[in-house]
Amino acid sequence: MSENLIVPTMAEMLAQGKQPEVLFWVGCAGSFDDRAKKITKAFVRILNSANVSFAVLGTEESCTGDPAKRAGNEFLFQMQAMMNIEVLKGYETKKIVTACPHCFNTLKNEYPELGGEFEVLHHTEYLKSLLNNGRLTIEGGQFKGKKITFHDPCYLGRANKVYEAPRNLIEKLDAELVEMKRSKSNGLCCGAGGAQMFKDAEKGNKEINIERTDDALETSPDIIATGCPFCNTMMTDGIKHKEKEAEVKVMDIAELIANAQDL
Amino acid sequence: MSYLDNILFAIVLIIGFGYFISNIKKIYRNINLGIDVNRKDNPKERWKNMAMIALGQSKMVKRPIAGILHIIVYVGFIIINIELLEIIIDGLFGTHRIFASLGAVYNFLIASFEILALLVIVSVTVFWIRRNIIRLKRFANPDLKGFPKNDANYILYFETILMFLFLFMNASDLHLQNIPGGYSHFIKAGSFPVSQFLAPLFDGVNSNAVAMLYDIFWWLHIVGILLFMNYLYFSKHLHILLAFPNTYFANLNPLGEFDNLEAVTKEVKLMMDPNADPFAAPAAAEGEAPAKFGSSDIQDLNWVQLLNAYTCTECGRCTSVCPANITGKKLSPRKIMMDTRDRMEEVGRNIDANKGVFVPDNKSLLNDYISPEELWACTSCNACVEECPVNISPLSIIMDMRRYLVMEQSAAPAALNSMMTNVENNGAPWPYNQQDRLNWKNEI
């Protein structure tokens, strides 16, 4: 135990007769992937420092079903969805925030028809709202003057048209935001979506994440920022492949903000 | 004698439109081979999309060179067609430039048509150069091997020839108008900013011969237009008509939202109902066949997906932004649309040959046209959908076919099967225990 993260579960909240402002949907990557767990913690540190009353489902959380659905297994998706909806409704959940665009998209767009109507926000949107309400202040700190390029996750950008929230946050860091030649609605996929994360790519002449890493490196950034644990993995692998780990870091927006605040 | 011309013209017109309408009916029938999907909601938004995207070409100009040239050809096509009205009336009633009495307005109209015709010729020439000399990647792509490549060039040739016929028709008319003392029924009418430069070609030619040439140009022009109209059915060029319904009926939901299969919802609800009797006989099917999950052939796709296939003009913008295609994979979203149309037309011919009933031919869209390798290369990133200038969704077809592969054939790649087994057993795509989900909290 090195730090004191305050991470109450919905069950604990309920036992105390409390309802949090927002439920933090951690997601599978955020729970189990070593790199993504750092993003999860960074986000929690921000929530803690902003005194946000939130809770997680903990061991009651289960995969949203997104990878199953994109792979074509509608049965498995809907079973996961209905189980999750039961749990979420059991806690009278109103508002959900998640750091994973895939969870975000599925919860926001595909759960309502199956009976799960919640207000769902991506963590960049949520952080932006904290900023707007004055509950969070961002100062440049260590990122002042650094070149940061933002890779748009497909399920945040094209899929849900969230392009500005992450960029607004980067600009708050007093960093220089540089756009790749393919960005926003023209952004190139990192190669992980549609359940590709869990399989080898089909035969081709290049890996998609390398193609995308080339886009990012063209802007000669200090940091490649993402808002998705899977994009993070793909871009990190791309940077390793290019042997650029020493010069270029791949970081989630939540990590940028947490680091800037020395959290 | 002169009546013979008019009757002949009427017959040509009837044949031209008759054949066209009979083919449009076939398209309508083929599109209706698809399953139903409700796209009648939110008409306001739909009209807006049609006005902006089809009529206003808002997505075309994302690529400015092709976009602006396309708008010129498109505006030319629409405006010059106003002239068709005059041509048809003249042809049916034996008149000559019936609208000439509009005076200055008429002169303005004819002048605009001429300038547009010239601009169309220039644009079409640039298009031809892009396809055949510069060979832009999306036009040199193997998807277009054979007829599709020729089809694209035929359209350009057709348009060029029609524009030249129009200009030569005017030039010969102008020449006759300028004969001192007048010639026959060639009254002074119109303003000819472009064809005035062609008119001198007729200097020194016998006036009767020029009048005959005028008739030839006039006839070739109108017959050419009718031929072109009837060529649409066989061509990628159908988009000039179908872009409008296609943008109207396109999906309005966020691109990330994939439909939830209703048939699956029923089954899952039953499965999760604690009061359901697991040994109960399946509910008597009320005349309905058991649902097929996903799509293996065009009859399993919905009618909007089939309309998409007829609308696709094979421009290849989708393929040029597809991450799988960019990195050398077999998947090409454009080919998905072309295959869907080819299969739909094959099924249509089968129905025509068998008195209106489809006789199974042991073929299907899946495997015979689209391979699983293509389907599994998709990252579902929606770049193709975003890019399409007329809101076609190749992704929805890919997803429906993946559903068939997984739910009807259990034919997912092995790695995806283990991912799904993990989700099923421990609620995560990796083999971690659900009980460990909060361990990160206490890890350093």
HADDOCK unambig.tbl for C-alpha pairs under 7 A between the chains (distance, minus, plus):
assign (segid A and resid 1 and name CA) (segid B and resid 442 and name CA) 5.96 0.50 0.50
assign (segid A and resid 1 and name CA) (segid B and resid 443 and name CA) 6.79 0.50 0.50
assign (segid A and resid 1 and name CA) (segid B and resid 444 and name CA) 6.26 0.50 0.50
assign (segid A and resid 2 and name CA) (segid B and resid 444 and name CA) 5.94 0.50 0.50
assign (segid A and resid 5 and name CA) (segid B and resid 441 and name CA) 6.88 0.50 0.50
assign (segid A and resid 28 and name CA) (segid B and resid 428 and name CA) 5.67 0.50 0.50
assign (segid A and resid 31 and name CA) (segid B and resid 437 and name CA) 5.46 0.50 0.50
assign (segid A and resid 31 and name CA) (segid B and resid 438 and name CA) 6.57 0.50 0.50
assign (segid A and resid 31 and name CA) (segid B and resid 440 and name CA) 6.43 0.50 0.50
assign (segid A and resid 32 and name CA) (segid B and resid 437 and name CA) 6.89 0.50 0.50
assign (segid A and resid 37 and name CA) (segid B and resid 440 and name CA) 6.41 0.50 0.50
assign (segid A and resid 58 and name CA) (segid B and resid 437 and name CA) 5.88 0.50 0.50
assign (segid A and resid 58 and name CA) (segid B and resid 438 and name CA) 5.11 0.50 0.50
assign (segid A and resid 59 and name CA) (segid B and resid 434 and name CA) 5.80 0.50 0.50
assign (segid A and resid 59 and name CA) (segid B and resid 435 and name CA) 5.16 0.50 0.50
assign (segid A and resid 59 and name CA) (segid B and resid 436 and name CA) 6.86 0.50 0.50
assign (segid A and resid 59 and name CA) (segid B and resid 437 and name CA) 5.36 0.50 0.50
assign (segid A and resid 59 and name CA) (segid B and resid 438 and name CA) 6.37 0.50 0.50
assign (segid A and resid 62 and name CA) (segid B and resid 427 and name CA) 4.69 0.50 0.50
assign (segid A and resid 62 and name CA) (segid B and resid 428 and name CA) 6.50 0.50 0.50
assign (segid A and resid 63 and name CA) (segid B and resid 423 and name CA) 6.60 0.50 0.50
assign (segid A and resid 63 and name CA) (segid B and resid 427 and name CA) 5.04 0.50 0.50
assign (segid A and resid 63 and name CA) (segid B and resid 428 and name CA) 5.11 0.50 0.50
assign (segid A and resid 68 and name CA) (segid B and resid 420 and name CA) 6.14 0.50 0.50
assign (segid A and resid 71 and name CA) (segid B and resid 402 and name CA) 6.62 0.50 0.50
assign (segid A and resid 72 and name CA) (segid B and resid 399 and name CA) 6.39 0.50 0.50
assign (segid A and resid 72 and name CA) (segid B and resid 402 and name CA) 4.89 0.50 0.50
assign (segid A and resid 72 and name CA) (segid B and resid 403 and name CA) 3.92 0.50 0.50
assign (segid A and resid 72 and name CA) (segid B and resid 406 and name CA) 5.83 0.50 0.50
assign (segid A and resid 73 and name CA) (segid B and resid 403 and name CA) 6.06 0.50 0.50
assign (segid A and resid 73 and name CA) (segid B and resid 406 and name CA) 6.01 0.50 0.50
assign (segid A and resid 73 and name CA) (segid B and resid 407 and name CA) 6.21 0.50 0.50
assign (segid A and resid 74 and name CA) (segid B and resid 264 and name CA) 6.92 0.50 0.50
assign (segid A and resid 75 and name CA) (segid B and resid 264 and name CA) 6.03 0.50 0.50
assign (segid A and resid 75 and name CA) (segid B and resid 268 and name CA) 6.96 0.50 0.50
assign (segid A and resid 76 and name CA) (segid B and resid 424 and name CA) 6.99 0.50 0.50
assign (segid A and resid 78 and name CA) (segid B and resid 265 and name CA) 6.80 0.50 0.50
assign (segid A and resid 78 and name CA) (segid B and resid 268 and name CA) 6.90 0.50 0.50
assign (segid A and resid 79 and name CA) (segid B and resid 268 and name CA) 6.24 0.50 0.50
assign (segid A and resid 105 and name CA) (segid B and resid 256 and name CA) 6.33 0.50 0.50
assign (segid A and resid 109 and name CA) (segid B and resid 257 and name CA) 5.28 0.50 0.50
assign (segid A and resid 110 and name CA) (segid B and resid 257 and name CA) 5.95 0.50 0.50
assign (segid A and resid 110 and name CA) (segid B and resid 258 and name CA) 6.96 0.50 0.50
assign (segid A and resid 154 and name CA) (segid B and resid 381 and name CA) 5.42 0.50 0.50
assign (segid A and resid 155 and name CA) (segid B and resid 256 and name CA) 6.15 0.50 0.50
assign (segid A and resid 158 and name CA) (segid B and resid 255 and name CA) 6.82 0.50 0.50
assign (segid A and resid 158 and name CA) (segid B and resid 382 and name CA) 6.78 0.50 0.50
assign (segid A and resid 159 and name CA) (segid B and resid 254 and name CA) 5.94 0.50 0.50
assign (segid A and resid 159 and name CA) (segid B and resid 255 and name CA) 4.53 0.50 0.50
assign (segid A and resid 159 and name CA) (segid B and resid 256 and name CA) 4.00 0.50 0.50
assign (segid A and resid 160 and name CA) (segid B and resid 254 and name CA) 5.83 0.50 0.50
assign (segid A and resid 160 and name CA) (segid B and resid 255 and name CA) 6.79 0.50 0.50
assign (segid A and resid 160 and name CA) (segid B and resid 256 and name CA) 6.37 0.50 0.50
assign (segid A and resid 188 and name CA) (segid B and resid 323 and name CA) 6.62 0.50 0.50
assign (segid A and resid 189 and name CA) (segid B and resid 323 and name CA) 6.39 0.50 0.50
assign (segid A and resid 189 and name CA) (segid B and resid 381 and name CA) 6.06 0.50 0.50
assign (segid A and resid 191 and name CA) (segid B and resid 379 and name CA) 6.25 0.50 0.50
assign (segid A and resid 192 and name CA) (segid B and resid 379 and name CA) 6.64 0.50 0.50
assign (segid A and resid 193 and name CA) (segid B and resid 379 and name CA) 4.65 0.50 0.50
assign (segid A and resid 193 and name CA) (segid B and resid 380 and name CA) 6.07 0.50 0.50
assign (segid A and resid 193 and name CA) (segid B and resid 381 and name CA) 6.45 0.50 0.50
assign (segid A and resid 194 and name CA) (segid B and resid 378 and name CA) 6.65 0.50 0.50
assign (segid A and resid 194 and name CA) (segid B and resid 379 and name CA) 4.32 0.50 0.50
assign (segid A and resid 194 and name CA) (segid B and resid 380 and name CA) 4.76 0.50 0.50
assign (segid A and resid 196 and name CA) (segid B and resid 379 and name CA) 6.16 0.50 0.50
assign (segid A and resid 198 and name CA) (segid B and resid 415 and name CA) 6.42 0.50 0.50
assign (segid A and resid 198 and name CA) (segid B and resid 416 and name CA) 6.19 0.50 0.50
assign (segid A and resid 198 and name CA) (segid B and resid 419 and name CA) 6.57 0.50 0.50
assign (segid A and resid 199 and name CA) (segid B and resid 415 and name CA) 5.20 0.50 0.50
assign (segid A and resid 199 and name CA) (segid B and resid 416 and name CA) 6.13 0.50 0.50
assign (segid A and resid 201 and name CA) (segid B and resid 377 and name CA) 6.69 0.50 0.50
assign (segid A and resid 202 and name CA) (segid B and resid 329 and name CA) 6.36 0.50 0.50
assign (segid A and resid 202 and name CA) (segid B and resid 373 and name CA) 6.91 0.50 0.50
assign (segid A and resid 202 and name CA) (segid B and resid 377 and name CA) 5.73 0.50 0.50
assign (segid A and resid 203 and name CA) (segid B and resid 329 and name CA) 5.83 0.50 0.50
assign (segid A and resid 204 and name CA) (segid B and resid 327 and name CA) 5.91 0.50 0.50
assign (segid A and resid 204 and name CA) (segid B and resid 328 and name CA) 4.21 0.50 0.50
assign (segid A and resid 204 and name CA) (segid B and resid 329 and name CA) 4.38 0.50 0.50
assign (segid A and resid 205 and name CA) (segid B and resid 327 and name CA) 5.65 0.50 0.50
assign (segid A and resid 205 and name CA) (segid B and resid 328 and name CA) 4.96 0.50 0.50
assign (segid A and resid 206 and name CA) (segid B and resid 327 and name CA) 4.89 0.50 0.50
assign (segid A and resid 206 and name CA) (segid B and resid 328 and name CA) 6.71 0.50 0.50
assign (segid A and resid 207 and name CA) (segid B and resid 327 and name CA) 6.36 0.50 0.50
assign (segid A and resid 208 and name CA) (segid B and resid 323 and name CA) 6.27 0.50 0.50
assign (segid A and resid 208 and name CA) (segid B and resid 327 and name CA) 6.13 0.50 0.50
